[in-house]
Amino acid sequence: MVFFTRILAYAKPPRKYLQKGFIDNVRFHVRGGAGGSGLARYGGIGGRGGDVVIVATEKMTLRDVMNKYQKKSIYANPGYDSERRGILGKPGENIEIKVPVGVTAYDSNGAIIGEVDKPGSTLIVAKGGIGGCPETGFSGQRGQRDTITLDLKLIADVALVGFPNAGKSTLLNLISNARPKIAAYPFTTMRPHLGIINYPDLRTISVADLPGLIEGAHNNIGLGHKFLKHLDRTKLLIFIVDIQGFRLSTKYHARSCLETLILLNKEMELYQPDLIDMTAILIVNKMDSPNAEKTFKAIEPALKNLACVVDDYPKEMRPENVVKFEEIFSTSLILKKEDEINLIKEKIRYYLDKQAEKELENREDPIEVKVFNKLKQELRIHSPTVV
């Protein structure tokens, strides 16, 4: 377990004006419609109550959902009673809640009800009651009711990971259409930003810039689980570290570049060990700072093989397993060197394509594989390679 000193005092909640932006967690009271009454005299069966259903919808946000259901109570319609002119009562109308793609629904006990991770996918969060029938004494039954939590995990191809002020927002600004706030102080990014990399052949790749982690994020210190959870659905991790290391303020101990990387590794492992096995790229930033080249040359062998150096650090900050980086870049993002930025963009695309190829190899549909390879060949013809 990673130990932390005096960090809690700094990890204050975001101010109100910052909380008005990104929302990734909301609660609602939901209730399925009651079943309609049966008609015992004629053996009529009441209509089933309507369900409360969430529907994954593109371009939706949880703020949109909150604005639509401000009372936080969502009730489906009851089923219709059985009548002489209609022995079978009509079912009640479902209530469909449009939510962002990537939402997971939890019940009041914290158990997962299910998730909607593809556009158009649906999930019933409260079932309607059955209509009156002989088994119920022709009395319609109440629908399910619960207080549910809708939790959003961003679905992005790439996630930027690092301590505060490492350069994540700068990179997102340079490679995508996003314009996050950039400043020379920690915690500039208080909520995730999503950017899109546009390539000449119309290929697009989504990139999520997550707020800077601090020691103890796995224990929900700082912004903790609120943003670590967004790593779950990404395909590629880009670690960004400052060559000069990180220091929260003058009151706290400074961490070297290598120490920050090992701590990031540890935090992610403690939160979810599977994250360590993801494809990863490392960017060592701020190489224009004093003695940066000398420092980088000294730690470069360790960066290429973290497993050989972790034993040199205290047990409390030592991870069980280490991230293996496919590429290591040393740069100064603030200088906006176009050739370096283009190379990073091409490497991002390369490793995502490589991962997609592996996934296709495990599938049994040969037609899908042929289509993928044909499209890839055509893209190579029409899109020049950046050197």
C-alpha positions as CSV (number, residue, x, y, z in Angstrom):
1,M,0.0,0.0,0.0
2,V,1.3,3.5,-0.9
3,F,1.6,5.8,2.2
4,F,0.9,9.5,1.9
5,T,1.6,12.4,4.1
6,R,-0.4,15.6,4.5
7,I,-2.0,15.1,1.1
8,L,-5.6,15.1,2.3
9,A,-5.5,18.7,3.3
10,Y,-4.8,19.7,-0.3
11,A,-7.3,17.4,-1.9
12,K,-10.3,19.7,-1.6
13,P,-13.5,19.2,-3.6
14,P,-13.7,21.3,-6.9
15,R,-15.3,24.7,-6.5
16,K,-18.9,25.1,-7.5
17,Y,-18.2,26.7,-10.9
18,L,-15.9,23.8,-11.8
19,Q,-18.5,21.3,-10.9
20,K,-20.9,22.6,-13.5
21,G,-19.1,20.9,-16.3
22,F,-18.5,17.2,-16.6
23,I,-20.9,14.9,-14.7
24,D,-20.3,11.2,-14.6
25,N,-22.6,10.0,-11.8
26,V,-26.3,10.6,-11.1
27,R,-29.0,9.0,-9.0
28,F,-32.7,8.5,-9.8
29,H,-35.7,6.8,-8.1
30,V,-37.3,4.6,-10.6
31,R,-40.5,2.6,-10.5
32,G,-42.0,0.1,-13.0
33,G,-45.7,0.5,-13.7
34,A,-48.3,-1.5,-11.7
35,G,-50.1,-4.3,-13.5
36,G,-53.7,-3.7,-14.4
37,S,-56.5,-5.5,-12.6
38,G,-57.9,-8.7,-14.0
39,L,-61.6,-9.4,-14.5
40,A,-62.4,-12.6,-12.5
41,R,-65.9,-12.9,-13.8
42,Y,-64.7,-13.5,-17.4
43,G,-61.2,-14.7,-16.6
44,G,-59.8,-11.5,-18.0
45,I,-56.1,-10.7,-17.5
46,G,-54.8,-7.2,-16.7
47,G,-52.1,-5.6,-18.7
48,R,-48.5,-5.7,-17.6
49,G,-47.1,-2.5,-16.2
50,G,-44.5,-0.6,-18.2
51,D,-40.7,-1.0,-17.7
52,V,-38.2,1.8,-17.0
53,V,-35.5,1.3,-19.6
54,I,-32.2,3.1,-20.3
55,V,-31.2,3.5,-23.9
56,A,-27.6,4.3,-25.0
57,T,-27.7,7.3,-27.2
58,E,-24.9,9.2,-28.9
59,K,-24.3,12.9,-28.2
60,M,-26.1,12.6,-24.8
61,T,-24.6,13.6,-21.5
62,L,-25.7,12.9,-17.9
63,R,-26.3,16.6,-17.5
64,D,-28.9,16.3,-20.3
65,V,-30.6,13.5,-18.4
66,M,-30.5,15.5,-15.1
67,N,-32.1,18.5,-16.9
68,K,-34.9,16.4,-18.3
69,Y,-35.7,14.6,-15.0
70,Q,-35.1,17.3,-12.5
71,K,-37.4,15.7,-9.9
72,K,-35.2,12.6,-9.9
73,S,-38.2,10.3,-10.0
74,I,-39.1,8.3,-13.1
75,Y,-42.2,6.2,-13.1
76,A,-43.4,4.0,-15.9
77,N,-47.1,3.8,-16.8
78,P,-49.4,1.2,-15.3
79,G,-51.0,-1.6,-17.3
80,Y,-54.7,-1.3,-18.3
81,D,-57.4,-3.1,-16.5
82,S,-59.2,-6.1,-18.1
83,E,-62.7,-5.1,-19.3
84,R,-65.7,-6.8,-20.8
85,R,-64.9,-5.4,-24.2
86,G,-61.2,-6.2,-23.8
87,I,-60.5,-9.3,-21.8
88,L,-56.7,-8.8,-22.2
89,G,-55.7,-5.5,-20.7
90,K,-53.2,-3.4,-22.7
91,P,-49.7,-3.3,-21.3
92,G,-48.5,0.0,-19.9
93,E,-46.1,2.1,-21.9
94,N,-42.4,1.8,-21.1
95,I,-40.4,4.9,-20.1
96,E,-37.2,5.1,-22.0
97,I,-34.4,7.2,-20.5
98,K,-31.8,8.3,-23.1
99,V,-28.3,8.1,-21.5
100,P,-24.8,8.4,-22.9
101,V,-23.0,5.4,-24.3
102,G,-20.9,3.8,-21.6
103,V,-23.3,4.0,-18.7
104,T,-23.4,1.3,-16.0
105,A,-26.5,1.1,-13.8
106,Y,-26.2,0.1,-10.1
107,D,-29.0,-0.7,-7.7
108,S,-29.4,0.8,-4.2
109,N,-27.1,-1.9,-2.8
110,G,-24.3,-1.0,-5.2
111,A,-24.8,-4.2,-7.3
112,I,-24.4,-3.9,-11.0
113,I,-27.7,-4.1,-12.9
114,G,-26.0,-3.9,-16.3
115,E,-24.4,-1.6,-18.8
116,V,-25.1,0.0,-22.1
117,D,-21.9,0.4,-24.1
118,K,-23.1,0.4,-27.7
119,P,-25.4,3.0,-29.4
120,G,-29.0,1.7,-29.2
121,S,-28.4,-0.9,-26.5
122,T,-31.0,-1.1,-23.8
123,L,-31.3,-2.2,-20.2
124,I,-34.4,-2.6,-18.0
125,V,-33.7,-0.9,-14.6
126,A,-37.2,-1.4,-13.2
127,K,-39.7,-4.0,-14.5
128,G,-43.4,-3.4,-14.6
129,G,-45.7,-5.5,-12.4
130,I,-47.6,-8.4,-13.9
131,G,-51.3,-7.9,-14.6
132,G,-54.1,-9.4,-12.6
133,C,-54.6,-13.2,-13.3
134,P,-55.8,-16.3,-11.6
135,E,-52.4,-16.8,-9.9
136,T,-52.6,-13.3,-8.3
137,G,-56.3,-13.4,-7.5
138,F,-56.8,-11.1,-10.5
139,S,-55.0,-8.3,-8.7
140,G,-52.4,-6.3,-10.6
141,Q,-48.9,-6.5,-9.0
142,R,-46.7,-3.5,-8.2
143,G,-43.8,-2.8,-10.4
144,Q,-40.1,-2.9,-9.2
145,R,-38.9,0.2,-7.5
146,D,-35.4,1.2,-6.6
147,T,-32.9,4.1,-6.3
148,I,-30.4,3.5,-9.1
149,T,-27.1,5.1,-9.9
150,L,-26.1,5.8,-13.5
151,D,-22.3,5.8,-13.7
152,L,-20.5,6.9,-16.8
153,K,-17.2,5.6,-17.9
154,L,-15.8,7.4,-20.9
155,I,-15.3,5.3,-24.0
156,A,-12.1,6.5,-25.6
157,D,-9.4,4.8,-27.7
158,V,-6.6,6.5,-25.7
159,A,-6.3,7.8,-22.2
160,L,-3.6,10.3,-21.0
161,V,-2.2,9.4,-17.6
162,G,0.1,11.4,-15.3
163,F,0.6,13.5,-12.3
164,P,-0.6,17.1,-12.3
165,N,1.1,19.6,-14.5
166,A,3.0,16.9,-16.5
167,G,1.7,18.1,-19.9
168,K,-1.4,16.0,-20.6
169,S,-3.6,19.0,-21.5
170,T,-0.8,20.4,-23.7
171,L,-0.6,17.1,-25.6
172,L,-4.3,16.8,-26.1
173,N,-4.4,20.4,-27.4
174,L,-1.6,19.6,-29.9
175,I,-2.9,16.3,-31.3
176,S,-6.7,16.8,-31.3
177,N,-9.5,19.3,-31.7
178,A,-9.9,19.7,-27.9
179,R,-8.9,23.0,-26.2
180,P,-8.5,22.2,-22.5
181,K,-7.2,24.8,-20.0
182,I,-3.4,24.9,-19.8
183,A,-1.5,26.6,-17.0
184,A,1.7,26.2,-15.0
185,Y,0.1,25.0,-11.8
186,P,-1.2,21.6,-10.5
187,F,-4.8,20.5,-11.0
188,T,-5.5,22.7,-14.1
189,T,-7.7,19.9,-15.4
190,M,-10.6,19.3,-12.9
191,R,-12.7,17.1,-15.2
192,P,-12.0,14.8,-18.2
193,H,-11.6,16.3,-21.6
194,L,-12.3,14.3,-24.7
195,G,-10.6,15.2,-28.0
196,I,-10.6,13.7,-31.5
197,I,-7.5,13.1,-33.6
198,N,-8.4,13.6,-37.3
199,Y,-6.2,12.0,-39.9
200,P,-5.9,12.9,-43.6
201,D,-7.7,9.7,-44.7
202,L,-10.7,10.6,-42.4
203,R,-9.7,8.2,-39.7
204,T,-10.6,9.5,-36.2
205,I,-9.2,8.4,-32.8
206,S,-10.7,9.6,-29.5
207,V,-8.4,10.7,-26.7
208,A,-9.4,11.3,-23.0
209,D,-7.3,13.7,-20.9
210,L,-8.0,12.7,-17.2
211,P,-7.3,15.0,-14.3
212,G,-3.8,14.5,-12.7
213,L,-3.5,11.6,-10.3
214,I,-1.9,12.0,-6.9
215,E,-0.5,9.4,-4.5
216,G,-3.4,7.7,-3.0
217,A,-5.7,7.9,-6.0
218,H,-6.6,4.2,-5.6
219,N,-7.9,5.0,-2.1
220,N,-10.0,7.8,-3.6
221,I,-7.6,10.5,-2.4
222,G,-7.8,13.6,-4.5
223,L,-10.1,12.8,-7.4
224,G,-9.3,9.1,-7.0
225,H,-11.8,6.6,-8.3
226,K,-13.9,9.3,-9.9
227,F,-11.4,9.4,-12.8
228,L,-9.4,6.2,-12.5
229,K,-12.5,4.4,-13.6
230,H,-12.4,6.0,-17.0
231,L,-9.3,3.9,-17.8
232,D,-11.3,0.7,-17.9
233,R,-12.6,1.2,-21.4
234,T,-9.6,2.6,-23.2
235,K,-7.4,0.6,-25.5
236,L,-4.1,2.5,-25.2
237,L,-2.5,4.4,-22.3
238,I,-0.1,7.3,-22.7
239,F,1.9,8.0,-19.6
240,I,3.2,11.6,-19.5
241,V,5.9,12.5,-16.9
242,D,7.9,15.6,-16.2
243,I,11.6,15.0,-16.6
244,Q,12.1,17.2,-13.5
245,G,9.7,15.0,-11.5
246,F,6.7,16.3,-9.5
247,R,6.2,18.2,-6.3
248,L,2.7,19.1,-5.2
249,S,4.0,22.2,-3.3
250,T,7.0,23.3,-1.2
251,K,5.4,21.6,1.8
252,Y,5.8,18.2,0.3
253,H,8.6,15.9,-0.8
254,A,9.7,16.1,-4.4
255,R,9.5,13.0,-6.5
256,S,12.0,12.3,-9.3
257,C,10.8,11.5,-12.9
258,L,11.4,7.8,-12.3
259,E,9.7,7.9,-8.9
260,T,6.5,9.5,-10.4
261,L,6.4,6.8,-13.0
262,I,6.7,4.0,-10.5
263,L,4.1,5.6,-8.3
264,L,1.7,5.9,-11.3
265,N,2.3,2.2,-11.9
266,K,1.5,1.4,-8.3
267,E,-1.6,3.5,-8.1
268,M,-3.1,1.9,-11.2
269,E,-2.1,-1.6,-10.0
270,L,-3.8,-1.1,-6.7
271,Y,-6.9,0.2,-8.4
272,Q,-7.2,-2.5,-11.0
273,P,-4.3,-4.9,-11.8
274,D,-5.4,-5.6,-15.3
275,L,-4.6,-2.0,-16.3
276,I,-0.9,-2.9,-16.1
277,D,-1.2,-5.2,-19.0
278,M,-2.6,-2.6,-21.4
279,T,-0.6,-1.3,-24.4
280,A,1.3,1.8,-23.2
281,I,3.4,4.6,-24.5
282,L,5.6,6.9,-22.4
283,I,6.3,10.5,-23.1
284,V,9.0,12.3,-21.0
285,N,8.1,15.9,-21.2
286,K,9.8,19.3,-20.6
287,M,13.1,18.3,-22.1
288,D,13.8,22.0,-22.6
289,S,14.3,22.4,-18.8
290,P,17.8,22.6,-17.2
291,N,19.9,19.4,-17.2
292,A,17.0,17.5,-18.9
293,E,19.2,15.7,-21.4
294,K,21.6,14.6,-18.7
295,T,18.8,13.4,-16.5
296,F,17.1,11.5,-19.3
297,K,20.3,9.7,-20.4
298,A,20.8,8.6,-16.8
299,I,17.3,7.1,-16.4
300,E,16.7,5.9,-20.0
301,P,17.8,2.3,-19.3
302,A,15.5,2.1,-16.3
303,L,12.6,3.5,-18.3
304,K,13.0,0.8,-20.8
305,N,13.0,-1.9,-18.1
306,L,11.3,-0.8,-14.9
307,A,11.3,-4.3,-13.5
308,C,15.1,-4.1,-13.0
309,V,14.9,-1.0,-10.7
310,V,11.7,-1.2,-8.7
311,D,13.5,-3.2,-6.0
312,D,15.6,-0.2,-5.3
313,Y,12.6,1.7,-4.0
314,P,10.7,1.4,-0.7
315,K,8.3,-1.5,-0.4
316,E,5.3,0.8,0.0
317,M,5.7,2.4,-3.4
318,R,6.9,-0.7,-5.2
319,P,4.4,-2.3,-7.7
320,E,4.1,-6.1,-8.0
321,N,4.1,-5.8,-11.8
322,V,5.3,-3.1,-14.1
323,V,4.1,-1.5,-17.3
324,K,6.0,-2.3,-20.4
325,F,6.2,0.6,-22.8
326,E,6.0,0.0,-26.5
327,E,7.6,3.4,-27.2
328,I,9.4,6.1,-25.2
329,F,9.5,9.7,-26.4
330,S,11.5,12.5,-25.0
331,T,10.2,15.9,-26.0
332,S,9.2,19.4,-24.9
333,L,5.5,19.7,-25.9
334,I,5.4,23.4,-25.2
335,L,7.8,23.9,-28.2
336,K,5.1,22.4,-30.5
337,K,7.5,20.6,-32.8
338,E,5.4,19.4,-35.7
339,D,7.5,16.4,-36.7
340,E,7.4,15.1,-33.1
341,I,3.7,15.6,-32.8
342,N,3.0,13.9,-36.1
343,L,5.2,11.0,-35.0
344,I,3.3,10.6,-31.8
345,K,0.0,10.6,-33.7
346,E,1.2,8.0,-36.1
347,K,2.4,5.8,-33.3
348,I,-0.9,6.1,-31.5
349,R,-2.6,4.9,-34.7
350,Y,-0.1,2.1,-35.3
351,Y,-0.6,0.5,-31.9
352,L,-4.4,0.8,-32.0
353,D,-4.4,-0.9,-35.4
354,K,-2.0,-3.6,-34.1
355,Q,-4.3,-4.3,-31.2
356,A,-7.3,-4.4,-33.6
357,E,-5.5,-7.0,-35.7
358,K,-4.9,-9.2,-32.7
359,E,-8.6,-9.0,-31.8
360,L,-9.5,-10.0,-35.3
361,E,-7.1,-13.0,-35.3
362,N,-9.1,-14.4,-32.4
363,R,-12.4,-14.2,-34.3
364,E,-13.7,-17.0,-36.4
365,D,-15.3,-14.9,-39.2
366,P,-12.9,-14.9,-42.1
367,I,-15.0,-12.4,-44.1
368,E,-14.6,-9.7,-41.4
369,V,-10.8,-10.3,-41.4
370,K,-10.6,-9.9,-45.2
371,V,-12.7,-6.7,-45.2
372,F,-10.4,-5.2,-42.5
373,N,-7.2,-6.1,-44.4
374,K,-8.6,-4.7,-47.6
375,L,-9.6,-1.4,-45.9
376,K,-6.2,-1.2,-44.3
377,Q,-4.4,-1.7,-47.7
378,E,-6.5,1.0,-49.3
379,L,-5.7,3.4,-46.5
380,R,-2.0,2.8,-47.0
381,I,-2.3,3.6,-50.7
382,H,-4.2,6.9,-50.1
383,S,-2.5,8.1,-46.9
384,P,1.3,9.0,-46.9
385,T,3.4,7.8,-44.1
386,V,4.9,10.5,-41.8
387,V,8.6,10.2,-41.4
